Amino acid sequence: MATSKHIDKICCIIMTATLLLTFLFINAGRFGVQAVSAAAGYASRLFNTAEVHTIDIIMDDWDSFIETCTDEQYTDCAVVIDGESFRNVAIRAKGNTSLSSVAAYGNDRYSFKIEFDHYDNAMNYYGLDKLCLNNIIQDNTYMKDYLTYRLMHEFGVDSPLCSYVYITVNGQDWGLYLAVEGVEESFLARNYGNEYGELYKPDSMKMGGGRGNGQGFDFGNFYRPEGPPDMQNPPAMPDLPDMPEGGSFFKGMGGNDVALIYTDDEFDSYVNIFDNAKTSPSDADKTRLIEALKNLNEAEFKTIETTVAIDEVIRYFVVHNFVLNFDSYTGAMIHNYYLYEKDGQLSMIPWDYNLAFGGFESESDATQLVNYPIDTPVSGGSIDSRPMLAWIFNAAEYTDLYHQYFEEFLNEYFENDGLASLIDETTRLIAPYVEADPTKFCSTEEFEKGVSTLRSFCLRRAESISGQLKGTIPSTSEGQTQDSSALIDASDLVISEMGTMGEMMKRGNHKPITP
């Protein structure tokens, strides 16, 4: 009888508790609870690198969408990811100069961006809000982006997750792409929790600086086949629009702000940073960033530890300088990186490495690239013109740490053939999909040759850096100019076999490769 007497009260308590828990679960974000399970959801599903995933894009008028891709306008579609349907999502073509690059191939193989929350803020893929589908242009190896993101992540750098996906459109084969986690809200919450800082993607507005820029630029007009360029002094290009007098290839395309050079305290001096913010910085946030840039440029090492995430930034540059991507912060264009700021402390987030391993240098000499000096790693400028890098070489303790981390990197990936094994493992995984890819930018034979060249390039690059760390090979451009006798010979390697910007220029308006 006692149990019966209190049963109604007990049931009411249970129901109330259940409703309360449900309310807290639904509104967890408002109370500062991190969505750990949601983040883990997409990380372990779509970004499981052990398999090639599938995405079917379902759209009523795909042909019309493709015809207007260069407009970069979102269109409604549904996507089926690994057999699971998601409706009412948005898709558009992505890329800046790469949009016009696709046209140079006579191809429709654009990169795409999918926004799950574009039409409905509550919509996501297991916590993921934005997804990039990279078309793997100018990369015969299919794995420059993939390997770099994997290396960055495994070496302790906050990096976007990625995996391979085979795309179909309304059930018809479209091609093998690289799925990359968008560096936006979900990425920030996954890496820094809900109380994350400010995110920027500094980029010059003169070319390629954000959505819609650089569309009128035709790389085919600037191809110069007469020989390899000097990476320290890129070749003169007098026909380039808005060239400064005496300028050179891509010289002046990035301003002082994208180089993270402090000018003054005015917001207008940093428009290429603030106009490309991925969060919504307040005036106080902007003031704090400018103060951080001032501290960075003054190189007062008593404040450097509060201005820069030292460990992570050095690890970033170790991997970055190994893979040699000059379409980046260390190149003349000074872009393709994210800048993260929290409480006045800065760090770098990697982005866009399809032209790594010398791909941006087109026809460059392989021996020069393999031995590229780790202590003067800037192309088209000096170290002092890149403050986010310069502080490493302005104090012996940080230069020593940089060298120490390079040794750690080599030990981790080359003592036990770790990187070679990753390349071989990735090749086995994607080779059947490359063969079946109907829109690929290269032939299957070119893919196989590209992978073989990449593998050899990495092994020799590691050998050269090991020598640079030991002092048997000069680690600066000046030293290598004075004494090239110890350089690792790579004269048998052809950089363009891995895919380069120059390959796209040479193709002009040729038809795409058929499988």
PEFENQUI-V273508 format. One record per residue. N is the residue number from 1. RES is the residue in three letters. PSI is psi in whole degrees, -180 to 180 (none if undefined). Layout:
BEGIN
<<N | RES | PSI> <N | RES | PSI>>
END
This chain:
BEGIN
<<1 | MET | -37> <2 | ALA | -42> <3 | THR | -44> <4 | SER | -37> <5 | LYS | -34> <6 | HIS | 1> <7 | ILE | -40> <8 | ASP | -41> <9 | LYS | -42> <10 | ILE | -43> <11 | CYS | -40> <12 | CYS | -41> <13 | ILE | -45> <14 | ILE | -44> <15 | MET | -41> <16 | THR | -43> <17 | ALA | -40> <18 | THR | -45> <19 | LEU | -40> <20 | LEU | -45> <21 | LEU | -40> <22 | THR | -44> <23 | PHE | -44> <24 | LEU | -37> <25 | PHE | -46> <26 | ILE | -37> <27 | ASN | 27> <28 | ALA | -40> <29 | GLY | -35> <30 | ARG | -22> <31 | PHE | 13> <32 | GLY | 12> <33 | VAL | 125> <34 | GLN | 140> <35 | ALA | 65> <36 | VAL | -45> <37 | SER | -36> <38 | ALA | -45> <39 | ALA | -45> <40 | ALA | -29> <41 | GLY | -53> <42 | TYR | -28> <43 | ALA | -39> <44 | SER | -9> <45 | ARG | -89> <46 | LEU | -31> <47 | PHE | 25> <48 | ASN | 113> <49 | THR | 2> <50 | ALA | -9> <51 | GLU | 162> <52 | VAL | 122> <53 | HIS | 171> <54 | THR | 139> <55 | ILE | 122> <56 | ASP | 119> <57 | ILE | 124> <58 | ILE | 119> <59 | MET | 139> <60 | ASP | -42> <61 | ASP | 70> <62 | TRP | -41> <63 | ASP | -42> <64 | SER | -38> <65 | PHE | -47> <66 | ILE | -40> <67 | GLU | -27> <68 | THR | 18> <69 | CYS | -35> <70 | THR | -13> <71 | ASP | -18> <72 | GLU | 39> <73 | GLN | 140> <74 | TYR | 144> <75 | THR | 144> <76 | ASP | 140> <77 | CYS | 177> <78 | ALA | 150> <79 | VAL | 143> <80 | VAL | 109> <81 | ILE | 115> <82 | ASP | 41> <83 | GLY | -1> <84 | GLU | 125> <85 | SER | 142> <86 | PHE | 115> <87 | ARG | 165> <88 | ASN | 46> <89 | VAL | 164> <90 | ALA | 145> <91 | ILE | 143> <92 | ARG | 163> <93 | ALA | 151> <94 | LYS | 162> <95 | GLY | 160> <96 | ASN | -92> <97 | THR | -21> <98 | SER | -23> <99 | LEU | -45> <100 | SER | -25> <101 | SER | -38> <102 | VAL | -40> <103 | ALA | -29> <104 | ALA | -22> <105 | TYR | -7> <106 | GLY | 38> <107 | ASN | 161> <108 | ASP | 16> <109 | ARG | 74> <110 | TYR | 158> <111 | SER | 153> <112 | PHE | 156> <113 | LYS | 130> <114 | ILE | 127> <115 | GLU | 111> <116 | PHE | -29> <117 | ASP | 17> <118 | HIS | -44> <119 | TYR | -21> <120 | ASP | 110> <121 | ASN | -24> <122 | ALA | -8> <123 | MET | 138> <124 | ASN | 168> <125 | TYR | 95> <126 | TYR | 41> <127 | GLY | -13> <128 | LEU | 130> <129 | ASP | -39> <130 | LYS | 140> <131 | LEU | 130> <132 | CYS | 137> <133 | LEU | 102> <134 | ASN | 134> <135 | ASN | -3> <136 | ILE | 46> <137 | ILE | 149> <138 | GLN | 27> <139 | ASP | 91> <140 | ASN | -19> <141 | THR | -18> <142 | TYR | 7> <143 | MET | 14> <144 | LYS | -50> <145 | ASP | -48> <146 | TYR | -50> <147 | LEU | -42> <148 | THR | -45> <149 | TYR | -40> <150 | ARG | -45> <151 | LEU | -44> <152 | MET | -50> <153 | HIS | -47> <154 | GLU | -21> <155 | PHE | 8> <156 | GLY | 21> <157 | VAL | 135> <158 | ASP | 114> <159 | SER | 154> <160 | PRO | 142> <161 | LEU | 154> <162 | CYS | 160> <163 | SER | 165> <164 | TYR | 142> <165 | VAL | 139> <166 | TYR | 119> <167 | ILE | 135> <168 | THR | 155> <169 | VAL | 116> <170 | ASN | 38> <171 | GLY | -6> <172 | GLN | 140> <173 | ASP | 135> <174 | TRP | -47> <175 | GLY | 170> <176 | LEU | 122> <177 | TYR | 171> <178 | LEU | 120> <179 | ALA | 129> <180 | VAL | 131> <181 | GLU | 127> <182 | GLY | 135> <183 | VAL | 80> <184 | GLU | -143> <185 | GLU | -47> <186 | SER | -42> <187 | PHE | -47> <188 | LEU | -44> <189 | ALA | -38> <190 | ARG | -39> <191 | ASN | -31> <192 | TYR | 0> <193 | GLY | 176> <194 | ASN | -22> <195 | GLU | 49> <196 | TYR | 168> <197 | GLY | -147> <198 | GLU | 146> <199 | LEU | 133> <200 | TYR | 154> <201 | LYS | 77> <202 | PRO | 132> <203 | ASP | 135> <204 | SER | 141> <205 | MET | -3> <206 | LYS | -32> <207 | MET | 129> <208 | GLY | 11> <209 | GLY | 72> <210 | GLY | 175> <211 | ARG | 126> <212 | GLY | -10> <213 | ASN | 152> <214 | GLY | 7> <215 | GLN | -28> <216 | GLY | 0> <217 | PHE | 126> <218 | ASP | 107> <219 | PHE | -29> <220 | GLY | -24> <221 | ASN | -12> <222 | PHE | 12> <223 | TYR | 128> <224 | ARG | 104> <225 | PRO | 6> <226 | GLU | 8> <227 | GLY | 168> <228 | PRO | 139> <229 | PRO | 157> <230 | ASP | 117> <231 | MET | -25> <232 | GLN | -26> <233 | ASN | 84> <234 | PRO | 153> <235 | PRO | 148> <236 | ALA | 136> <237 | MET | 78> <238 | PRO | -17> <239 | ASP | -3> <240 | LEU | 129> <241 | PRO | 144> <242 | ASP | 30> <243 | MET | 136> <244 | PRO | 154> <245 | GLU | 132> <246 | GLY | 16> <247 | GLY | 176> <248 | SER | 178> <249 | PHE | 118> <250 | PHE | 5> <251 | LYS | 136> <252 | GLY | 1> <253 | MET | -26> <254 | GLY | 134> <255 | GLY | 180> <256 | ASN | -36> <257 | ASP | -40> <258 | VAL | -23> <259 | ALA | -6> <260 | LEU | 36> <261 | ILE | 130> <262 | TYR | 130> <263 | THR | -58> <264 | ASP | -167> <265 | ASP | 9> <266 | GLU | 134> <267 | PHE | -37> <268 | ASP | -16> <269 | SER | -5> <270 | TYR | 37> <271 | VAL | -32> <272 | ASN | -11> <273 | ILE | -55> <274 | PHE | -33> <275 | ASP | -13> <276 | ASN | 30> <277 | ALA | 140> <278 | LYS | -17> <279 | THR | -165> <280 | SER | 78> <281 | PRO | 138> <282 | SER | 175> <283 | ASP | -36> <284 | ALA | -38> <285 | ASP | -42> <286 | LYS | -42> <287 | THR | -41> <288 | ARG | -39> <289 | LEU | -44> <290 | ILE | -40> <291 | GLU | -39> <292 | ALA | -41> <293 | LEU | -38> <294 | LYS | -46> <295 | ASN | -40> <296 | LEU | -44> <297 | ASN | -29> <298 | GLU | -16> <299 | ALA | 40> <300 | GLU | 105> <301 | PHE | -8> <302 | LYS | -20> <303 | THR | -3> <304 | ILE | -33> <305 | GLU | -26> <306 | THR | -11> <307 | THR | -31> <308 | VAL | 139> <309 | ALA | 86> <310 | ILE | -54> <311 | ASP | -48> <312 | GLU | -39> <313 | VAL | -40> <314 | ILE | -43> <315 | ARG | -38> <316 | TYR | -48> <317 | PHE | -25> <318 | VAL | -52> <319 | VAL | -45> <320 | HIS | -45> <321 | ASN | -19> <322 | PHE | -45> <323 | VAL | -9> <324 | LEU | 69> <325 | ASN | 109> <326 | PHE | 4> <327 | ASP | 63> <328 | SER | -168> <329 | TYR | -33> <330 | THR | 5> <331 | GLY | 179> <332 | ALA | -27> <333 | MET | -24> <334 | ILE | 69> <335 | HIS | -164> <336 | ASN | 51> <337 | TYR | 156> <338 | TYR | 143> <339 | LEU | 122> <340 | TYR | 133> <341 | GLU | 131> <342 | LYS | 120> <343 | ASP | 36> <344 | GLY | 2> <345 | GLN | 135> <346 | LEU | 147> <347 | SER | 166> <348 | MET | 142> <349 | ILE | 127> <350 | PRO | 150> <351 | TRP | 136> <352 | ASP | 86> <353 | TYR | 26> <354 | ASN | -17> <355 | LEU | 23> <356 | ALA | 179> <357 | PHE | 40> <358 | GLY | 5> <359 | GLY | -29> <360 | PHE | -21> <361 | GLU | 0> <362 | SER | -106> <363 | GLU | 24> <364 | SER | 155> <365 | ASP | 128> <366 | ALA | -35> <367 | THR | -40> <368 | GLN | -40> <369 | LEU | -46> <370 | VAL | -37> <371 | ASN | 15> <372 | TYR | 128> <373 | PRO | 129> <374 | ILE | -17> <375 | ASP | -3> <376 | THR | 69> <377 | PRO | 9> <378 | VAL | 132> <379 | SER | 131> <380 | GLY | 32> <381 | GLY | 178> <382 | SER | 166> <383 | ILE | -39> <384 | ASP | -22> <385 | SER | 2> <386 | ARG | 80> <387 | PRO | -31> <388 | MET | -17> <389 | LEU | -36> <390 | ALA | -35> <391 | TRP | -27> <392 | ILE | -35> <393 | PHE | 0> <394 | ASN | -2> <395 | ALA | 133> <396 | ALA | -37> <397 | GLU | -35> <398 | TYR | -33> <399 | THR | -42> <400 | ASP | -39> <401 | LEU | -40> <402 | TYR | -46> <403 | HIS | -40> <404 | GLN | -44> <405 | TYR | -31> <406 | PHE | -41> <407 | GLU | -42> <408 | GLU | -42> <409 | PHE | -47> <410 | LEU | -41> <411 | ASN | -39> <412 | GLU | -36> <413 | TYR | -7> <414 | PHE | -22> <415 | GLU | -38> <416 | ASN | 27> <417 | ASP | 34> <418 | GLY | -46> <419 | LEU | -40> <420 | ALA | -39> <421 | SER | -39> <422 | LEU | -41> <423 | ILE | -45> <424 | ASP | -41> <425 | GLU | -43> <426 | THR | -39> <427 | THR | -46> <428 | ARG | -36> <429 | LEU | -45> <430 | ILE | -15> <431 | ALA | -46> <432 | PRO | -32> <433 | TYR | -34> <434 | VAL | -44> <435 | GLU | -40> <436 | ALA | -13> <437 | ASP | 115> <438 | PRO | -12> <439 | THR | 11> <440 | LYS | 151> <441 | PHE | -6> <442 | CYS | 167> <443 | SER | 167> <444 | THR | -38> <445 | GLU | -39> <446 | GLU | -35> <447 | PHE | -49> <448 | GLU | -42> <449 | LYS | -39> <450 | GLY | -42> <451 | VAL | -42> <452 | SER | -42> <453 | THR | -41> <454 | LEU | -45> <455 | ARG | -47> <456 | SER | -39> <457 | PHE | -47> <458 | CYS | -41> <459 | LEU | -41> <460 | ARG | -34> <461 | ARG | -44> <462 | ALA | -40> <463 | GLU | -42> <464 | SER | -45> <465 | ILE | -37> <466 | SER | -42> <467 | GLY | -37> <468 | GLN | -38> <469 | LEU | -33> <470 | LYS | -17> <471 | GLY | 4> <472 | THR | -16> <473 | ILE | 132> <474 | PRO | 139> <475 | SER | 9> <476 | THR | 158> <477 | SER | -37> <478 | GLU | -44> <479 | GLY | -41> <480 | GLN | -31> <481 | THR | -39> <482 | GLN | -32> <483 | ASP | 100> <484 | SER | 6> <485 | SER | -27> <486 | ALA | -2> <487 | LEU | 146> <488 | ILE | 127> <489 | ASP | 127> <490 | ALA | 27> <491 | SER | -18> <492 | ASP | -10> <493 | LEU | 143> <494 | VAL | 108> <495 | ILE | -40> <496 | SER | -17> <497 | GLU | -22> <498 | MET | -8> <499 | GLY | 129> <500 | THR | 169> <501 | MET | -38> <502 | GLY | -32> <503 | GLU | -40> <504 | MET | -39> <505 | MET | -40> <506 | LYS | -33> <507 | ARG | -30> <508 | GLY | -126> <509 | ASN | 31> <510 | HIS | 159> <511 | LYS | 155> <512 | PRO | 158> <513 | ILE | 138> <514 | THR | 144> <515 | PRO | none>>
END
